[in-house]
């Protein structure tokens, strides 16, 4: 076996693994940031009741009259 070629191959494998791990960490951080931003948006948003007013009559839409 050629020790130099084996050493180069192992070095390339290690570099590829480190790159893969770095990309995975970046993806995890991006997901965490997006989740944090969404939580902040939900906490600061106006409740739907305040925007739409009180709930409509719960009986509306229960029956459908159709004549053909």
KOLLORO-877283 format. One record per residue: x, y, z of N, C-alpha, C in turn. Coordinates in nm, 2 decimals, always signed. Each point is the difference from the previous one (the first is absolute). Example, Ala and Ser with C-alpha at 12.3 -4.5 7.8 and 13.67 -1.06 7.14 Angstrom:
BEGIN
@n_x: +1.32; n_y: -0.57; n_z: +0.78; ca_x: -0.09; ca_y: +0.12; ca_z: +0.00; c_x: +0.09; c_y: +0.12; c_z: +0.00
@n_x: -0.04; n_y: +0.11; n_z: -0.07; ca_x: +0.09; ca_y: +0.11; ca_z: +0.00; c_x: -0.08; c_y: +0.11; c_z: +0.08
***
This chain:
BEGIN
@n_x: +0.08; n_y: -0.12; n_z: +0.00; ca_x: -0.08; ca_y: +0.12; ca_z: +0.00; c_x: +0.09; c_y: +0.12; c_z: +0.00
@n_x: -0.05; n_y: +0.10; n_z: -0.07; ca_x: +0.07; ca_y: +0.13; ca_z: +0.00; c_x: -0.05; c_y: +0.08; c_z: +0.11
@n_x: +0.09; n_y: +0.03; n_z: +0.10; ca_x: -0.04; ca_y: +0.08; ca_z: +0.12; c_x: -0.04; c_y: +0.14; c_z: -0.04
@n_x: +0.07; n_y: +0.06; n_z: -0.09; ca_x: -0.04; ca_y: +0.14; ca_z: -0.04; c_x: -0.14; c_y: +0.01; c_z: -0.06
@n_x: -0.03; n_y: -0.10; n_z: -0.08; ca_x: -0.14; ca_y: +0.00; ca_z: -0.06; c_x: -0.10; c_y: -0.02; c_z: +0.10
@n_x: +0.02; n_y: -0.10; n_z: +0.09; ca_x: -0.09; ca_y: -0.03; ca_z: +0.11; c_x: -0.02; c_y: +0.12; c_z: +0.09
@n_x: +0.11; n_y: +0.07; n_z: +0.03; ca_x: -0.01; ca_y: +0.12; ca_z: +0.08; c_x: -0.08; c_y: +0.11; c_z: -0.07
@n_x: +0.02; n_y: +0.02; n_z: -0.13; ca_x: -0.08; ca_y: +0.10; ca_z: -0.07; c_x: -0.15; c_y: -0.03; c_z: +0.00
@n_x: -0.02; n_y: -0.13; n_z: -0.02; ca_x: -0.14; ca_y: -0.05; ca_z: -0.01; c_x: -0.07; c_y: +0.03; c_z: +0.13
@n_x: +0.07; n_y: -0.04; n_z: +0.11; ca_x: -0.06; ca_y: +0.02; ca_z: +0.14; c_x: -0.02; c_y: +0.15; c_z: +0.03
@n_x: +0.09; n_y: +0.08; n_z: -0.05; ca_x: -0.01; ca_y: +0.15; ca_z: +0.02; c_x: -0.12; c_y: +0.05; c_z: -0.07
@n_x: -0.02; n_y: -0.04; n_z: -0.13; ca_x: -0.12; ca_y: +0.04; ca_z: -0.08; c_x: -0.13; c_y: -0.04; c_z: +0.07
@n_x: +0.00; n_y: -0.12; n_z: +0.05; ca_x: -0.12; ca_y: -0.05; ca_z: +0.07; c_x: -0.03; c_y: +0.08; c_z: +0.12
@n_x: +0.10; n_y: +0.03; n_z: +0.08; ca_x: -0.02; ca_y: +0.08; ca_z: +0.12; c_x: -0.05; c_y: +0.14; c_z: -0.04
@n_x: +0.06; n_y: +0.06; n_z: -0.11; ca_x: -0.04; ca_y: +0.14; ca_z: -0.04; c_x: -0.15; c_y: -0.01; c_z: -0.04
@n_x: -0.04; n_y: -0.10; n_z: -0.07; ca_x: -0.14; ca_y: -0.02; ca_z: -0.05; c_x: -0.09; c_y: -0.01; c_z: +0.12
@n_x: +0.04; n_y: -0.07; n_z: +0.10; ca_x: -0.09; ca_y: -0.02; ca_z: +0.12; c_x: -0.01; c_y: +0.13; c_z: +0.07
@n_x: +0.11; n_y: +0.07; n_z: +0.02; ca_x: -0.01; ca_y: +0.13; ca_z: +0.07; c_x: -0.09; c_y: +0.10; c_z: -0.08
@n_x: +0.01; n_y: +0.00; n_z: -0.13; ca_x: -0.08; ca_y: +0.09; ca_z: -0.08; c_x: -0.15; c_y: -0.04; c_z: +0.02
@n_x: -0.03; n_y: -0.13; n_z: +0.00; ca_x: -0.14; ca_y: -0.05; ca_z: +0.01; c_x: -0.05; c_y: +0.04; c_z: +0.14
@n_x: +0.08; n_y: -0.01; n_z: +0.10; ca_x: -0.04; ca_y: +0.04; ca_z: +0.14; c_x: -0.03; c_y: +0.15; c_z: +0.01
@n_x: +0.09; n_y: +0.08; n_z: -0.07; ca_x: -0.02; ca_y: +0.14; ca_z: +0.00; c_x: -0.13; c_y: +0.05; c_z: -0.07
@n_x: -0.03; n_y: -0.07; n_z: -0.11; ca_x: -0.12; ca_y: +0.04; ca_z: -0.07; c_x: -0.12; c_y: -0.04; c_z: +0.08
@n_x: +0.00; n_y: -0.12; n_z: +0.07; ca_x: -0.11; ca_y: -0.04; ca_z: +0.08; c_x: -0.02; c_y: +0.09; c_z: +0.12
@n_x: +0.11; n_y: +0.05; n_z: +0.06; ca_x: -0.01; ca_y: +0.10; ca_z: +0.11; c_x: -0.07; c_y: +0.13; c_z: -0.05
@n_x: +0.04; n_y: +0.04; n_z: -0.12; ca_x: -0.05; ca_y: +0.12; ca_z: -0.05; c_x: -0.15; c_y: -0.01; c_z: -0.03
@n_x: -0.04; n_y: -0.12; n_z: -0.05; ca_x: -0.15; ca_y: -0.03; ca_z: -0.02; c_x: -0.07; c_y: +0.00; c_z: +0.13
@n_x: +0.05; n_y: -0.06; n_z: +0.10; ca_x: -0.06; ca_y: +0.00; ca_z: +0.13; c_x: -0.02; c_y: +0.14; c_z: +0.06
@n_x: +0.11; n_y: +0.08; n_z: -0.01; ca_x: -0.01; ca_y: +0.14; ca_z: +0.05; c_x: -0.10; c_y: +0.08; c_z: -0.08
@n_x: -0.01; n_y: -0.02; n_z: -0.13; ca_x: -0.10; ca_y: +0.07; ca_z: -0.08; c_x: -0.14; c_y: -0.04; c_z: +0.05
@n_x: -0.03; n_y: -0.13; n_z: +0.02; ca_x: -0.12; ca_y: -0.04; ca_z: +0.05; c_x: -0.04; c_y: +0.05; c_z: +0.14
@n_x: +0.10; n_y: +0.01; n_z: +0.08; ca_x: -0.02; ca_y: +0.06; ca_z: +0.14; c_x: -0.04; c_y: +0.15; c_z: -0.01
@n_x: +0.07; n_y: +0.07; n_z: -0.09; ca_x: -0.02; ca_y: +0.14; ca_z: -0.02; c_x: -0.14; c_y: +0.02; c_z: -0.05
@n_x: -0.04; n_y: -0.08; n_z: -0.10; ca_x: -0.14; ca_y: +0.01; ca_z: -0.06; c_x: -0.11; c_y: -0.02; c_z: +0.11
@n_x: +0.03; n_y: -0.10; n_z: +0.08; ca_x: -0.10; ca_y: -0.04; ca_z: +0.10; c_x: -0.01; c_y: +0.12; c_z: +0.10
@n_x: +0.11; n_y: +0.06; n_z: +0.04; ca_x: +0.00; ca_y: +0.11; ca_z: +0.09; c_x: -0.07; c_y: +0.12; c_z: -0.05
@n_x: +0.02; n_y: +0.02; n_z: -0.13; ca_x: -0.07; ca_y: +0.12; ca_z: -0.07; c_x: -0.15; c_y: -0.03; c_z: +0.00
@n_x: -0.04; n_y: -0.12; n_z: -0.04; ca_x: -0.14; ca_y: -0.03; ca_z: +0.00; c_x: -0.07; c_y: +0.01; c_z: +0.14
@n_x: +0.07; n_y: -0.04; n_z: +0.10; ca_x: -0.05; ca_y: +0.01; ca_z: +0.13; c_x: -0.02; c_y: +0.15; c_z: +0.04
@n_x: +0.10; n_y: +0.08; n_z: -0.04; ca_x: -0.01; ca_y: +0.14; ca_z: +0.03; c_x: -0.12; c_y: +0.06; c_z: -0.07
@n_x: -0.02; n_y: -0.04; n_z: -0.13; ca_x: -0.11; ca_y: +0.05; ca_z: -0.08; c_x: -0.13; c_y: -0.04; c_z: +0.07
@n_x: -0.01; n_y: -0.12; n_z: +0.04; ca_x: -0.13; ca_y: -0.05; ca_z: +0.06; c_x: -0.02; c_y: +0.08; c_z: +0.13
@n_x: +0.10; n_y: +0.02; n_z: +0.08; ca_x: -0.02; ca_y: +0.07; ca_z: +0.13; c_x: -0.04; c_y: +0.15; c_z: -0.02
@n_x: +0.05; n_y: +0.06; n_z: -0.11; ca_x: -0.03; ca_y: +0.14; ca_z: -0.02; c_x: -0.12; c_y: +0.03; c_z: -0.09
@n_x: -0.05; n_y: -0.11; n_z: -0.06; ca_x: -0.12; ca_y: +0.02; ca_z: -0.09; c_x: -0.12; c_y: +0.03; c_z: +0.08
@n_x: -0.10; n_y: +0.07; n_z: -0.07; ca_x: -0.12; ca_y: +0.03; ca_z: +0.06; c_x: -0.09; c_y: -0.12; c_z: +0.00
@n_x: -0.07; n_y: -0.03; n_z: +0.11; ca_x: -0.09; ca_y: -0.12; ca_z: +0.00; c_x: -0.11; c_y: +0.02; c_z: -0.10
@n_x: -0.04; n_y: -0.11; n_z: -0.06; ca_x: -0.10; ca_y: -0.01; ca_z: -0.10; c_x: -0.13; c_y: +0.06; c_z: +0.05
@n_x: -0.04; n_y: -0.01; n_z: +0.12; ca_x: -0.12; ca_y: +0.05; ca_z: +0.05; c_x: +0.00; c_y: +0.15; c_z: +0.00
@n_x: +0.11; n_y: +0.06; n_z: +0.03; ca_x: +0.01; ca_y: +0.15; ca_z: -0.01; c_x: -0.01; c_y: +0.05; c_z: -0.14
@n_x: +0.04; n_y: -0.08; n_z: -0.10; ca_x: +0.00; ca_y: +0.04; ca_z: -0.14; c_x: -0.14; c_y: -0.02; c_z: -0.06
@n_x: -0.05; n_y: -0.12; n_z: +0.02; ca_x: -0.13; ca_y: -0.04; ca_z: -0.06; c_x: -0.12; c_y: +0.04; c_z: +0.08
@n_x: +0.02; n_y: +0.04; n_z: +0.12; ca_x: -0.12; ca_y: +0.02; ca_z: +0.08; c_x: -0.05; c_y: -0.12; c_z: +0.07
@n_x: -0.12; n_y: +0.01; n_z: +0.06; ca_x: -0.05; ca_y: -0.12; ca_z: +0.06; c_x: -0.04; c_y: -0.11; c_z: -0.10
@n_x: +0.00; n_y: -0.12; n_z: +0.05; ca_x: -0.03; ca_y: -0.12; ca_z: -0.08; c_x: -0.15; c_y: +0.02; c_z: -0.06
@n_x: -0.02; n_y: -0.04; n_z: -0.12; ca_x: -0.13; ca_y: +0.00; ca_z: -0.06; c_x: -0.09; c_y: -0.10; c_z: +0.06
@n_x: -0.13; n_y: +0.01; n_z: -0.03; ca_x: -0.10; ca_y: -0.09; ca_z: +0.06; c_x: +0.04; c_y: -0.15; c_z: -0.04
@n_x: +0.01; n_y: -0.08; n_z: +0.11; ca_x: +0.05; ca_y: -0.14; ca_z: -0.03; c_x: -0.10; c_y: -0.08; c_z: -0.08
@n_x: -0.12; n_y: +0.04; n_z: -0.01; ca_x: -0.10; ca_y: -0.07; ca_z: -0.07; c_x: +0.00; c_y: +0.02; c_z: -0.15
@n_x: +0.07; n_y: +0.11; n_z: -0.04; ca_x: +0.01; ca_y: +0.03; ca_z: -0.15; c_x: +0.08; c_y: -0.11; c_z: -0.07
@n_x: -0.05; n_y: -0.04; n_z: -0.11; ca_x: +0.07; ca_y: -0.10; ca_z: -0.08; c_x: -0.03; c_y: -0.14; c_z: +0.04
@n_x: -0.09; n_y: -0.03; n_z: +0.10; ca_x: -0.02; ca_y: -0.13; ca_z: +0.04; c_x: -0.10; c_y: -0.07; c_z: -0.10
@n_x: -0.09; n_y: +0.07; n_z: -0.05; ca_x: -0.10; ca_y: -0.06; ca_z: -0.10; c_x: +0.02; c_y: +0.07; c_z: -0.13
@n_x: -0.03; n_y: -0.08; n_z: -0.11; ca_x: +0.01; ca_y: +0.05; ca_z: -0.13; c_x: -0.13; c_y: -0.03; c_z: -0.08
@n_x: -0.07; n_y: +0.10; n_z: -0.04; ca_x: -0.13; ca_y: -0.02; ca_z: -0.07; c_x: +0.03; c_y: +0.02; c_z: -0.15
@n_x: -0.03; n_y: -0.10; n_z: -0.08; ca_x: +0.02; ca_y: +0.00; ca_z: -0.14; c_x: -0.13; c_y: -0.03; c_z: -0.07
@n_x: -0.03; n_y: +0.08; n_z: -0.10; ca_x: -0.12; ca_y: -0.03; ca_z: -0.08; c_x: +0.05; c_y: +0.01; c_z: -0.15
@n_x: -0.04; n_y: -0.10; n_z: -0.07; ca_x: +0.04; ca_y: -0.02; ca_z: -0.14; c_x: -0.11; c_y: +0.03; c_z: -0.10
***
